[in-house]
Amino acid sequence: MGLQMAIIAYQTLLTQVTPRESRGATVGLVGTVTGVIGGLAPTVGAYLRAAFGSTAPFWIALIAGLAMSMALQKQI
């Protein structure tokens, strides 16, 4: 139930920050990207674990998250 509430809140926020003319395209694009990443993530994580050890997926996620945070900070 908690996850469903978070999804609804996220979609509500997304529709509030996008222009009315492009809301459908934005929500569709976010849904597509979320689905593709959700499908690829376990495979990539398993590869990283097998190739570099069990902590590698977490280090990669940390680095990617920090890089994204810095990129978003520069845009704001």
C-alpha positions as CSV (number, residue, x, y, z in Angstrom):
1,M,0.0,0.0,0.0
2,G,2.8,2.4,0.8
3,L,4.4,2.0,-2.6
4,Q,1.2,2.6,-4.4
5,M,0.7,5.8,-2.4
6,A,4.2,6.9,-3.4
7,I,3.5,6.2,-7.1
8,I,0.3,8.3,-7.0
9,A,2.1,11.1,-5.2
10,Y,5.0,11.0,-7.8
11,Q,2.6,11.1,-10.7
12,T,0.6,14.0,-9.1
13,L,3.9,15.9,-8.7
14,L,4.9,15.1,-12.3
15,T,1.6,16.4,-13.7
16,Q,1.8,19.6,-11.6
17,V,5.3,20.6,-12.9
18,T,4.7,19.9,-16.5
19,P,2.7,22.1,-19.0
20,R,-0.8,20.8,-19.7
21,E,0.0,20.3,-23.4
22,S,2.8,17.8,-22.8
23,R,1.6,16.0,-19.7
24,G,0.6,12.8,-21.5
25,A,3.9,12.6,-23.3
26,T,5.8,13.3,-20.1
27,V,3.9,10.7,-18.0
28,G,4.3,8.2,-20.9
29,L,8.0,8.8,-21.2
30,V,8.6,8.5,-17.5
31,G,6.6,5.3,-17.4
32,T,8.5,3.8,-20.3
33,V,11.9,4.7,-18.9
34,T,10.9,3.4,-15.5
35,G,9.8,0.1,-17.0
36,V,13.0,-0.3,-19.1
37,I,15.3,0.5,-16.3
38,G,13.3,-1.8,-14.0
39,G,13.7,-4.6,-16.5
40,L,17.4,-4.1,-17.1
41,A,18.6,-3.4,-13.5
42,P,18.6,-6.9,-12.2
43,T,20.7,-8.1,-15.2
44,V,23.2,-5.3,-14.9
45,G,23.3,-5.8,-11.1
46,A,24.0,-9.5,-11.4
47,Y,26.7,-8.9,-14.0
48,L,28.4,-6.3,-11.7
49,R,28.2,-8.6,-8.8
50,A,29.7,-11.5,-10.7
51,A,32.4,-9.5,-12.3
52,F,33.4,-7.1,-9.5
53,G,32.1,-8.5,-6.2
54,S,28.9,-8.2,-4.2
55,T,29.4,-4.5,-3.2
56,A,29.9,-3.3,-6.8
57,P,26.2,-2.7,-7.7
58,F,25.9,-0.5,-4.6
59,W,29.0,1.5,-5.4
60,I,27.9,2.1,-8.9
61,A,24.5,3.2,-7.7
62,L,26.1,5.6,-5.3
63,I,28.3,7.1,-8.0
64,A,25.4,7.4,-10.4
65,G,23.2,9.0,-7.7
66,L,25.9,11.5,-6.8
67,A,26.6,12.4,-10.4
68,M,22.8,12.9,-11.1
69,S,22.5,15.1,-8.0
70,M,25.4,17.3,-9.1
71,A,23.9,17.5,-12.6
72,L,20.5,18.5,-11.3
73,Q,22.0,21.1,-8.9
74,K,23.7,22.8,-11.8
75,Q,20.4,23.1,-13.6
76,I,18.5,24.6,-10.7
